[in-house]
Amino acid sequence: VVILPEAATILFSRGFPLSTSVSGIRLIQRSIFRIQDEQERIAMADGSAGIVLCNRGVLDGLAYWPDTESSFFAEMRTTREEVFKRYDLVIHLRAQKTEQANHLQNPARLEHSDSPLALDQRIAEGWEGHPNRVFLDSTPDVREKVQHTLRLVFELLPPYCQSHAVLA
C-alpha cells in the first residue's frame, strides 16, 4: 500500500510562491496537478503497489480553477474520461459543517476565505460522473469516518493484501 501526500501541501510547505491573481492561480493549479500526476505515476511505475491511496486526486484542482472546466482539461492536457480511468474508487470525505474545518488549521491551504462547504461542493462537482464514487458524511466521531474509509479501501485490496490486513 502506497500513501501519497497532498501535492499542494508539498508545494506550499516548501516555499512555493502563493498568488491570488488569476494567472497565478492557474500556474499554481497546473503545478499541483503535475506533482500529483507524477507522484501517482512513480507509485505505479514498478508494479509493486497493490493499492495507491491519494490524499487528493487531480480533479480536485477543478474546485480551485479560475476559469472554465474545458480550459482546465486543455491546460492539463487530459480529459475527464482519462482521469476517471486512473481512480478505481473516489472517496469523498464531506467537509465539516462547522466553520472550524480542518483546512483552516493548515497554513499551506489557500482557501481560508472560502466557505468549506462551498469548496466541498465544487470538489464534488469536479468528480461528478465517476463510476465508483462514495460520499462519507461528516460525523461527530472522526473514528467512525476513518473506520468506514478503511473498510472501503480494504475491499479494493488485492487478495494477498487482504489476508494480511487488520481492521481495528
C-alpha positions as CSV (number, residue, x, y, z in Angstrom):
1,V,0.0,0.0,0.0
2,V,1.4,3.3,-1.1
3,I,0.1,6.5,0.5
4,L,0.7,9.7,-1.3
5,P,0.7,13.1,0.4
6,E,-1.3,16.1,-0.8
7,A,0.6,17.8,-3.6
8,A,-0.5,21.3,-2.5
9,T,0.9,20.9,0.9
10,I,4.2,19.6,-0.5
11,L,4.5,22.7,-2.6
12,F,3.4,25.3,-0.1
13,S,5.2,23.9,2.9
14,R,8.4,24.1,0.9
15,G,8.1,27.8,0.0
16,F,6.3,27.6,-3.4
17,P,5.0,31.1,-4.1
18,L,1.4,31.9,-3.3
19,S,-0.7,34.1,-5.6
20,T,-4.2,35.3,-5.7
21,S,-4.1,36.7,-9.3
22,V,-6.0,34.7,-11.9
23,S,-2.8,33.9,-13.9
24,G,-1.0,33.0,-10.6
25,I,-3.8,30.6,-9.6
26,R,-3.7,28.9,-13.0
27,L,0.1,28.4,-12.6
28,I,-0.3,27.1,-9.1
29,Q,-3.1,24.6,-10.0
30,R,-1.0,23.4,-13.0
31,S,1.9,22.8,-10.7
32,I,-0.2,20.9,-8.2
33,F,-1.7,18.8,-11.0
34,R,1.7,17.9,-12.3
35,I,3.1,17.0,-8.9
36,Q,0.0,14.8,-8.1
37,D,0.2,13.2,-11.6
38,E,3.9,12.4,-11.2
39,Q,3.5,11.1,-7.7
40,E,0.8,8.7,-9.0
41,R,3.0,7.6,-11.9
42,I,6.0,7.0,-9.7
43,A,3.9,4.9,-7.3
44,M,2.7,2.7,-10.1
45,A,5.9,2.6,-12.2
46,D,7.4,-0.6,-10.9
47,G,4.1,-2.5,-10.5
48,S,4.7,-3.4,-6.8
49,A,2.0,-1.3,-5.4
50,G,-1.2,-3.3,-4.6
51,I,-3.0,0.0,-4.0
52,V,-2.2,3.7,-4.1
53,L,-4.1,6.0,-1.8
54,C,-4.1,9.7,-2.6
55,N,-5.0,12.5,-0.2
56,R,-6.4,14.3,-3.2
57,G,-6.9,13.4,-6.8
58,V,-6.1,15.5,-9.8
59,L,-9.7,16.6,-10.4
60,D,-9.8,18.3,-7.0
61,G,-8.0,21.2,-8.8
62,L,-11.2,22.0,-10.7
63,A,-12.6,23.4,-7.4
64,Y,-9.8,26.0,-7.4
65,W,-9.6,26.6,-11.1
66,P,-10.3,30.3,-12.0
67,D,-11.6,29.6,-15.5
68,T,-13.9,27.1,-17.4
69,E,-13.8,23.4,-16.9
70,S,-12.8,22.9,-20.6
71,S,-9.8,25.2,-20.1
72,F,-8.7,23.2,-17.1
73,F,-8.7,20.0,-19.1
74,A,-6.9,21.7,-22.1
75,E,-4.3,23.2,-19.7
76,M,-3.7,19.8,-18.0
77,R,-3.7,18.0,-21.4
78,T,-6.2,15.4,-20.3
79,T,-9.9,14.6,-20.3
80,R,-12.3,13.7,-17.6
81,E,-12.6,10.2,-19.0
82,E,-8.8,9.7,-18.9
83,V,-8.7,10.9,-15.3
84,F,-11.6,8.7,-14.2
85,K,-9.7,5.6,-15.6
86,R,-6.9,6.3,-13.2
87,Y,-9.0,6.0,-10.0
88,D,-10.8,2.8,-9.1
89,L,-12.6,4.5,-6.2
90,V,-13.1,8.1,-5.2
91,I,-13.9,8.5,-1.5
92,H,-15.2,12.0,-0.9
93,L,-14.9,12.8,2.8
94,R,-17.6,15.6,3.2
95,A,-16.5,18.8,4.8
96,Q,-17.3,19.5,8.4
97,K,-20.5,21.5,8.7
98,T,-18.9,23.9,11.2
99,E,-16.6,26.8,10.5
100,Q,-13.8,25.0,12.4
101,A,-13.0,22.9,9.4
102,N,-9.6,21.2,9.4
103,H,-8.1,23.0,6.4
104,L,-8.3,26.3,8.3
105,Q,-5.6,24.9,10.6
106,N,-3.3,24.1,7.7
107,P,-1.1,27.1,6.8
108,A,-0.5,25.6,3.4
109,R,-4.1,25.9,2.4
110,L,-5.2,28.8,0.2
111,E,-9.0,28.7,0.8
112,H,-9.0,30.5,4.2
113,S,-11.6,33.0,3.0
114,D,-13.8,30.4,1.2
115,S,-16.6,28.5,2.8
116,P,-15.5,24.9,3.4
117,L,-19.0,23.8,2.3
118,A,-18.9,25.7,-1.0
119,L,-15.4,24.3,-1.7
120,D,-16.6,20.8,-0.8
121,Q,-19.5,21.2,-3.3
122,R,-17.1,22.3,-6.1
123,I,-14.9,19.3,-5.4
124,A,-18.0,17.0,-5.6
125,E,-19.0,18.6,-8.9
126,G,-15.5,18.0,-10.3
127,W,-15.8,14.3,-9.7
128,E,-19.4,14.0,-10.8
129,G,-19.9,11.0,-13.1
130,H,-17.1,8.9,-11.7
131,P,-18.4,5.3,-11.8
132,N,-17.3,4.4,-8.3
133,R,-17.6,7.4,-6.0
134,V,-18.6,7.2,-2.4
135,F,-19.5,10.1,-0.1
136,L,-18.8,9.9,3.6
137,D,-20.7,12.5,5.6
138,S,-19.1,14.4,8.3
139,T,-19.6,12.8,11.7
140,P,-19.1,14.0,15.3
141,D,-16.9,11.0,15.9
142,V,-14.0,11.0,13.4
143,R,-13.1,7.5,14.3
144,E,-16.4,6.3,12.7
145,K,-15.5,8.0,9.5
146,V,-12.0,6.6,9.5
147,Q,-13.3,3.0,10.1
148,H,-15.8,3.4,7.2
149,T,-13.0,4.7,4.9
150,L,-10.7,1.8,5.9
151,R,-13.5,-0.8,5.1
152,L,-13.9,0.8,1.6
153,V,-10.2,0.7,1.0
154,F,-9.9,-2.9,2.3
155,E,-12.4,-4.0,-0.3
156,L,-10.1,-2.7,-3.0
157,L,-7.0,-4.5,-1.7
158,P,-5.7,-7.4,-3.7
159,P,-6.4,-10.8,-2.1
160,Y,-2.8,-11.2,-0.9
161,C,-3.0,-7.9,0.9
162,Q,-6.5,-8.6,2.4
163,S,-5.2,-11.7,4.1
164,H,-2.6,-9.6,6.0
165,A,-4.7,-6.5,6.7
166,V,-6.1,-5.8,10.1
167,L,-9.1,-3.5,10.6
168,A,-9.2,-2.4,14.2
